[in-house]
Amino acid sequence: MPKLSVAVVWHMHQPLYKDRLTGRYLMPWVRLHAIKDYLDMVEILKPYPKIRQTFNLVPSLLEQLVDYGHNGAVDRALELTLRPIDQLTPDDKTYLLERFFDLNWDNQLRPYPRYLELANKRTDLLAHMAAEEAASRFSDQELLDLTVWFNLAWFDPMWLTRDPDLMALARKGRGFTQSERELLIAKQRELIRAIIPTYTRMQAEGQIELTTTPFYHPILPLLVDTQSARVARPDLPLPEHRFQHPEDAHAQVRKGLEYFEANFGYRPRGMWPSEESVSPAVVELVADQGVAWIVSDEGILAHSLGAKLTRDADGQVNEPEILYQPYWAESNGKRVAMVFRDIVLSDLIGFSYSRMAPQDAARDLYDRLKTIHSRLPKDQSHLVTIALDGENCWEYYVRDGADFLNAFYALVSADEELAMVTVSEYLRAHEPRKTLSRLYSGSWIYSDFTTWIGESTKNRAWDYLYEARQALAAHSRHPRHEAAREEIYIAEGSDWFWWFGEGHNSGQDDLFDWQFRLHLQNVYQLLDLPVPSELLEPVARPAVLIPTVKEFALTPAIDGRRSSSESWKGAGVFDPTVGQGAMHAATHGVRRLRYGTDATNLYLRVEFADSFEPGPGDVLAIYLCYPGQTRFNAAIAFDDKLPNCPIQDWRFAHEVRVTWDPMDAVLSQAGEYDTWHALKTYVRSAYQDVLDIALPLKSLHQEPGAEVRLAIALGSNGNLTELMPREAAIPLHVSGKVAVAGH
């Protein structure tokens, strides 16, 4: 029986935070992730020679690593770390207070008493005063200690135990000096300089494979033609102007490969298309550049095959022989090999295992691989592909994931039936057996492109990009044309569109907005053209804190069909991926919640991810609660148990438990001693491809204008699978005419 081959592909990516015209870095994330994530991920492999893995390095990240390591790159946070305390302005001090706590508090702050002391003081002060005044209450020594701890806490724990100087700083804890701040930054640059040589050496030794991405991480299918977004979503609203620049997509691929070769001395065989976004045109682009294989998502495979991959109650694929093999993808006589990631295994590492004990999480992943092996045909080789972000998840793990990874690598190393391989290693021994007759156009998120296009703010950004691209084309003979073209390439990067509009919240969306517009402004300035006035204002229009009645007043169709979306136009929207810390906390249950009211009902529409297939044991619980009441501390349970929810400070006064049978909707009310009583209220619901619910407002028993808070949870066979929001319910003001979002 052949071994089960397992390929793990780690994606290392940051957008370009540098303003090329000034040389200044606008955000510190390359530097900070460099001292926490990039080097330790390969260093940890050294005791496990049987473990081979693939690392994807985005060129825009590599460029910034070189800049920090060798060219003295500086960002504002670094500048303030080195600036003498007595030279800090009030604005500088406010920046320290606002930005030098940007990390995971549980794993990067709370373990250090002095850092926690400063954080508690900050919290107490901000509860009573503005940030500028609060910053003025910190002494010079406290601010100095804060700058040291912010930089020190971002180091991977591995370096804090290996480097005597860093270890000494951690032990000292407080009372730091200017020279110790300078030592800390020097240590950062030293570590950053070691990243590329270490990857180069381990690639030469055969333990890792290196791949790359189009230079500035653009969504290639959308550069070729924004119309490709309608393959997955035929009714998707698109920008006013159709963006069609396959030459830009070609240049992004070519530049990425050339920059990789300049740093590592060879061209990689593999490529991670940005956001695993593919289309037939992408196959042709990468094949023309000599790329042998690319990676995408299992949803793309399912759509390409016109099939649905299903899973059992444990999340195991019921059709393993379909997913766990490579395929040829062909277009116009060009072809590349493709591997497709297992969504569940990838997301368990990215979003779930951090909440488990490291040994238990490692055992769970190992057991899942063993189960896959046992279910596959015995006469052929198979490849399980696990592909995910290689940096953002680790801050949620104890010791930055080292305990989990060590435990998992040890288990696999000792097993003779599992082989951890690089993708190229597997493909050299096992060419694809099947060819996709057509390749679906989509990405790893919902198998479509709606994360980057289709929403009003995202579409506005595409129109701004289109207009700047037109200006570039009209001035092709300008002496600074190539510099302006580079600014266009930067603005084509996926990250700017990721943060625009609905779906994600970085906590610094205004800075991403500003950077996008800055690169477009640079295009006009380089071409000696006036900067359009719209680029001087945020792409994202200022949010209205209390929306008008008209915006959320509606009487929609309760038919459970996505096709009736027009009747939900103007509803409030909540996306469960907003504000979860990681770049994207993917869900495979609830995708989005829409809400609104008329004079009679509170209306809810629950939209599900494409990969979600409801079963008989699935239950959606909807909680309506009121501020200032006693908190429940019990966890949610389903079926015959009455669920409770630990969301901040609200007792859940009502519960709507809706199963997939529309006639089985039940409304119950909390009573004494955590008991629940059924109410004689008719709840209308319908489910086809979305779940629609109409809840009578009279059942809320609230005065007009009273605040009600909303949360939803998804369970399967008695187990909680999703809770959203996770930390704070959605505030609604219910008046009998409208439910108005209060955030």
N, C-alpha and C positions, 0 to 999 in steps of 0.2 A: 504493500500500500504506500503510495507516495506521501511525502510529508506535505503538510499544509503550509504554503508560503504566505508570509505576512509582510506587506510593505507599509511602513509608516512614513508619511510625507509631512514634514514640518514646514509650515509657510512662515517665513520671516519677512515682515513688511512694515514699512513706515512711508508715508508720503513725503515729498520734499518740503521741509519746513523753512527752507532758505529763500530769502529774497535775493535773487542773483544780481540785482542792480545795486544793492547796498552791501551784500555779503553777510547780513545779519540773519541769525536763526530766530524764528518767531515762536517756536515751542521747543521744549527740552526733551521730547520723548525718545528720540534716537539715542541720545547720550544716556538717559536713565535706563532704557531697556537694554542698552549695550552692556551695562555693568551688572545686569540681573539675568538676562535670558539667552543671549546669543552664544557666549563662550561656554557656559556651564552645560548647555544642552549637548555639546559634543564631548566635553571633558568627562561627563558622567558615563559615557560609553566605554571608556578605556579599560575598565576591569572586566568588560563583557565582550570578548573578541568575536563571539558568535552572533552578536546583535549588530546587524547592518541596517542603516536607515538612510533616508533621502531627505535632504534639506534644500528648500527653495529659497533663494536669496534674491530679493527684488533689487534691481539696479539703483533705484532712487535711495534705498537704504544703504547699499554699499558705498555710494558716492558720499553720503553723509558720515559714514564710519571713517572713511579715508580722511574727510575734512576735519573731524574731531581728533582723530589719532595723529595726523601728520601736519595739518595746516592751521592748527590753533583755532578752530571754529568756536564761536561763542554764542550762547543764547542768553536771554535776560536773566534766567534763574542762575546761570553760571556766573554772570557778571555780578549779581547781587551777593552770591556766595563769597566772592573774592573782594568786594568793595569794603573798605574799612567801615565799621559800624558808625563812626562819628560823621561819615559822609553820606549816610542814607537820608533821603528826603522823606517827607510824610507819605508820598506816593509809593516810594520804595518799600517802606515799612508795611503799608497796606497790602502791597503785592505779596510780601512774605506771609502775611497773615492769611491771605486768601489762597495762595497757590502752594505753599510749602507744607501743606497737609494733604496733597494730592497723591494718595497711595491707599493701599488696603489697610485700614486701621487695625483689623484683627491680627493680621500676620506681619505687618511691617511697622506698626506703631506701638500697639499695646505691649509687646514684649520688652520695650525699653522704657524704664520708669521715668527718666527725664523727659523723653519725647511725649509720653502720656501726660505728664504733669503740665507741659506746655499746651497740649491739646485740650485738656480740661479747663485750663485758664481761658483759652480762646473761646470755648463753648460757653462758659459762664459769662464772659464779657459780651459776646455777640447776642446773648439773650436780652441784653438791656441797652445796647448802644450800637451805633454804626461801626463799620469795619475800621474806618480811619481813626475814630476815637479809641476803639479797642486796641489798635496797633500802638497807639501812643502810650498805653498802659504797660507795655512790655519794656523791661530794662534793656540796656545795651547788651548785657551778658546773656539775657534770655534770647534776644534776637540772634546773637552770635551762635549760641547753642542750637537754636532752631535751624540755622543754615547748615550746620554740621550734621545734625540728625537727619534732616531731609535727604541729604546726599548719601549719608552712611546707610540709612535704612533701605535705600534702593539697591545696594549691593546684594547680590545673591548670598545667602548664608554660607555657601561654600567658600567664598572669598573672605568672609569675616572670620572663618576658622583657619584658613590657610595663610593669610598674610599677617605677619606680626604687627605691622603698623596699624592696620585696620582693627585688629583684635585689641590693641592697646587703646585706641580711640573708643571702642565700644565699652571697654571696661572702665575707662575714665568717666564716661557718662555725662559730665557737665564741666563747666569752667574752661571751655575750649579757648584756644588762642587763634590769632590771625594766621600764624605759621601752620597751625594744624588744619585750618581751612585750605591753605595752599597745598599742603601735603595731600589732602583728600582729592582735590581736583587733579593733581599730578598722578595719583594712583588710578583715577578714572581713565585718563588718557593712556596710561601704560597698558591697562587691561584692554582698552579698545584697539590699540595697535596689535594686540596678540590675536585678534579674532580671525582675520583673513589668513594669516600664516598657519594657524591651527587647522582651519577648515581645509586649506590646501594640502597640508601634510596628511590629514586623515583620509582625504580623498585619494591621495597617492597610495596610501596603505590599503585601500580597498574597503575600509569599514563604512564609509559614507559615500553617497552620490550627491553631487551638487547640480541643481537646476536653476532656472531663472524665469523671469516674467517680462513682458513688455515694459519698457524702461520706466515710465511714470505710472504704471499700474492702471491703464485705462480699461474700460469695458469695450473690448475689441469689436463685438458685433454692432454696438451702437455707433462707433466711429465709422464703420463701413456704411451703415445705414440705420438711422434711428427707427425706421419703419420695422426693423427686425423685432422690436418690442411687441409687435402685434401678432407674432407667431403664437406666443403663449396667451396674450390678452388681446383678442381682436377688437374689443371696444375700448382699449386704453386711450385716454386723452394724451395726445402728443404735443410737443412744442409747436409753435406757430410755423417755424422754419424747419424743413427737413435737413438734417445734418448728414451729408454723404461725403466722407473723405477717406476712402480705402487707402489712399496714399499715406495718410497719417497713421493708420493702423499698421501698415507695412513698415513705416519708419520706426514706430515704437518697438516693433518686434526686432527689427534689424539693430537698432541702437542698443536694445537690451542685451542681445547676444554679443555684440561687439564690446560692450563695456565689461561684460562678464569675462570675455576672452582676454581683455587687457589686464584684468586683475588676477586671473587664474591660469592663463597661458593656453587655454583650449576652449572650444565651444562645447557647451553641454548638449547631451542627447535629449534631455527632457525639458519640458516647459510647463509651468503652472499658469494657464491663462488667468488673467486677473479675475478674482471672484469665481473661478472655475466657469467663466462665462464663455460659451462656445456657440458656433453656428457653422453651416457649411463653408462660408467664406473664411472663417478662422482656420479651418483645416487647410485650405489652399494657402493662406498666408504663411502658416508655420511650416508647412511642407516645403514651400518655395525656399525657405531659409534653412532647410536641412534638419529641422527638428524631427526626432524619431518618434516621440511619444508625448502625450499630454494627459492631464488628469481632470476629471470633472466629477459630478455628483450622481448618485444612484437615481435621483429623480429624472435627470437628463437621459439616462439609459432607459428607464421605464417608458418615458414619452417617445424616445426614438424607436423603441420596439413596439409601441402601441399596446403595451401590457401594463399591468399594475403589480408591483412587487408588494406582497402582503407579509405580515409578521404575526407570529403567535403571541400569546400573553406575556412571554418573557422577552419579546422584542427580536426574536430570531426570525430571519428571512425564511419564508416557506418555500421559496424557489432559489435555493442557494447556488445551484449550478448556473443560473442566469447571471447573478451579480458577481460571483467570485471567479471571474476570468477576464482577460483583456479582449478587446475588439479592435478590428480595423475600422476606421472612419474614412470614407472616400467622398471626394467632391471633384467633378470635372477632371477625373484621371489622377488627382493627387490623393495621397493617403498618409495617415499617421496612425500609430497604435494609440489606443485610449484605455485607461484604467478608470474605474468608477468607485468612489469612496463609499463605504458603508456608513450611512448617516448615523445610525444608533451608536455604533462603536466610537465614531469620531466625536459625537456630541457628548457621550458619556465622559470622555476625557476632558472635553472642552468646557462642560457645564455642570456635570453631576458628581464625578468622583471626588471633587474637592470637598464635598460635604460628608464624605465617608472617611473612616479610619484608613490610612494609606495601605496597610496590609490587606484589609477587606476589599478595597477598591482594586488592588492589583490582582487578587484572587478572582474577583468577579470578572475582570477582563480576560484573564487566563482561561477561566472556565467557559466563557462564551466562545473563545477560539476553539477550545477542545470540543464543544458541542457542534460548532460549525463543521469541524473536521469529521466528526462521527456521522454527519448527515449528508456529506458529499459523496458522489460516486467514487468508487475505489480504483477505477481504471484510468483516471486522468489526473493531471496536475491542476491545482487551482490556486488562485491568488486572492487574498483578502487585502483590500486597500483601506487604510485608515489615513485620512488626510485632514489636517486642521491647522489653525493658527498656532504657531509654535512659541508665542510669547505672552499673549494677553491672559491666558487662563491661569498661569502659575501663581499669580499674586493671591489667588483664592485658596491655594493649597498651603498646608503646613510646610515650612522649610522649602517654599518655592517648588514643591513637587518632587524634591529629591527622594524622599522616603517612598513615595508611590512608584517612581520610575525604577529605583533600585530594586524594590520588591518584585515588580513586574519583570524586569530584565533577568533577575535571578531565576524566576519560575520558568521563563521561556528557555533560558540557557540550559537548564537541566532536563528539558523535555526533548526526546529524540523524534517526536512526531511533528514538531513545529519548527519552522525555519524563518527567521527574520531576514529579509532580503531587501536589496535595493530594487527599484523598478527595472532599471536596465539589466541588472543581473538576471532577473526573472525572464525578461523578454528575450535575452540572448539564448536562453535555454528553451523557452516555450513561446513561439510566435502565436499571435492570436489565431484561434480556430474559426472565428466567425467574423463576418463583415456586416456593419450596419448599413442597411439599404438607404436610410436617410438619417441625418443627425438633427435632432431637435435644437432649436435656438433658445437658450436659457442659461441660468446661473445656478449656483448652489443654494440660493435663497428662493424658495417657493418655485423653483424651476422657471423663473421669469426674470424680467429686468426692472420690476416695479420699485426696487430699492434705489434705483438711480434715475428713473424717468417715469412720467405719468402723473405725478402730483404737481400742483400748480407752481410751487417754489422750485422744484427740480426742473420743470419745463422752462421756467423763466431763466434759470441758469444756462440751460442748453441754448436758448435764444441769444443770450449775451455772448456765449461762446461762438455761436454761428456768426454773429455780426462782427466779432473781432477776427474770426477766420476769414470773412469776406474782405475786411480791411487789409489783412495780410496779403491776400491774393491780389488785391488791386495795387499793391506797392512792392511788387516782386523785385524791382531794381533798386530799391532803397539800400544804402550801404549797410544798414543794420537789420536787414531783412532776416538773416539767419538767427540773430539773437532774439528777434521778435517771434520767429517761428518756435524757438525753444520755449518761450513763455506760453504759447498755445499748447504745446505738448504737455507742459506741466499742468495747465488748466484742464486738460482732458483726463487727468487722473481721476480714478473712481472715488477717492475719499471725499472730495468736496461735495459730490452729489449724494454720497452716503449720508452726510449730516444734514443736508437740506430737507426741510419739510418733515412730514410724518415719518415715524419709524425708528429713529435713533436720537439719542441725546448725549452729547459728549460732556456736558457741563461747561463747555467752552465753544458752543456752536458759533457764537459771534466771531471768534477768532478764525475758525475755518471759513466762514462767510467772507471775512475780511481778506484772508489770504487768497481765496479764489478771485475776488475782485481785484486784488493787488496785481496778480499775474496778468489779468486782462488789461488793467490800466497800463502795465509795463509795455504791452503790445503797442498801444497807441503812442505812448511816450517815445518808445524806440523808433517809431515810424514818423515822429514829429507831427502827430495828429492830435487834435483836441480829444480829451478823455470824455466819453459820453456821460452825461449827468447821472444816468441811472446807475453807473458804476461807483458813484460816490455815496450811494445809499445801500443799506443791506439788501441782499437778494431776498432774504426772508423778511417779509413785512412784519412790523412790530406786532406782537401777540396782544390780543384784546383779553384782558384778565377776566372780565365779566361779559361774555358774549351777549348780544342782543336777543330778545325774545324770538325774533324772526329766524335767527340762525339755527335754533334748535326746536322750533315748532313744526311738527309734521304729523301726518296721519298716513303711515306707510302701509303697503300691502303685507299681510302676514301670510306668506305662502311658502317660505323656506327656499326661495329660488334666487340665485345670484342675478338672474336676468331682470329681476324687479328692482335693481339697485337705484334706478332713477327716482323711485318713490321715497328712497332714503336720503336723497340729496338734501344737504343742510343739517344732517344729524351731527351730534357730537361724536368724536372719535377717540378711542383709546387703543394704543398699540402696546401689547405686553412686553415688547423688546426695548421700550424706551427706559433709559436710566438704570440699566442693570450692571453698569460698570465695565463689562467686557465689551469689545467692539461690536459684537452682535450676539446677544443671548438668544440663540435660535429656539423656536418652539416647533413642535410637530403636532400640536393639538390646536389650541386657539391662536388664530393669527391676528384678529382685530375685533374690537367691540365697537358698535355704533349705538347711539342712544338719543332719545328725544321724547317729547310728549305732545299730546293735544289736551283738550279739556277733560278727557276721560281716562287715558291710559299712559303709563310709562312704557315706551317701546325699546326693545333691545334686539339688536341683530348681532349674532355671534358668527364670525367668519373663521373657517378652519383652514389649516395648512393643507396643501395638496396631498401630503403624505398621510394625512389622518383618515383612518377608516373606522367609524364607530362600530362597536360590537355590543352584544346584549348586556355586558357588565359595565358599560360606560355610563356615567352620570355627570351632568353639569349642575353644579350648585351655584345659585345666585344669592348673594347676601346683601341685605339692605339694613343698615345700622345707623345709629345716631351718636354724635359726639358726646363726650362727657359721661358715658355710662361705663359700668364695670367691664373690665377686660376679661375675655375668656382666654385661658391658657392651654386648653386641650387642643390637640391636633385634629385636623379634619378627618372624618371617617365617612363611609358611604354605605349604600344598601340600607339595611335595617337600622343602622346607627345614625343618630342625629348629629350632623356635623357642626363643629364649632371652629372658630378661626382666630388665631392670635395676631390680629393686625392692629398694632398700636393700642389706642385707648378706647375702643368702642365695643359695647355689648351688642351682639347681633340680635336685633329685636324681631326680625322676620327672616324667613328662609324660603326661597323658591327652589324646589328640587325638580328639575325638568329632565325626564328621560327621553329617549328617542321616539317613543310612542307619544304623539301629540295629545292623545286622550288621557295620558297618565300624569299630566302635570299636576303638581301638588303644591299648595301654599300652606305653610304652617307658621305658627307664632311661638316665640320663646315664652316660657312660663317660669314659675319658681323652680329653684334648684336644678337648673339646666334641663328642664323638661320642655317638650315642644308639643303644641296642640294644632291639629289640622283646622284650617279656616274654610268656611263655606264661600270661597271666592273662586270664580271661574277664571283660570289663566289660559289664555289662548296661546298656542305655540304650533309651529310647523317646521319640519325639517326635510329638505331635499339635498341641496348642496351648501346651504347655510341654515342656521337655526334662528327663527324669528319668534319673539315673545311679546305678548301684550299683557301688561300687569295693571289691573285697575288701580287708579290713584287713590280711590276711597279706602283701599285696603291698607294704605300707609298710615292712616289716622294721624296726619300731621297738619299743623296750622300752615296756611299759605306762607311761602317764603322760608319755611323751615329747612334746615340742611339735613340731607340724607346722604349716606356714603355707601358706595357700591363696590363690591368685589365679586369675582367669579372664580370658581375652582373646577377642575376637571379630575374625575376619578375613574379608575378602571378596576373592577373586581374587588372593591373595598380598599384600594390603595390610591392615595393622592398622587396625581401625575403632574398637574400644573396648578399654580395659584397665582392670580394676578389681580391687582398689583401685589407684589410680594411684601412690600413694606408700608404702603400707605394707600388706603382705598380712594376711589374716585369721589370727590365731593360734588353733590348735586343740590341745587336749590329747587325744591318742588313747590309749584304754586298752583296747580290745577290748570295752568295754561302751558307751562314749559318747564323742562328740566335744564337748568343752566349750569354748565361746568364752572366750578368756583376756583379752578386752579389757574 
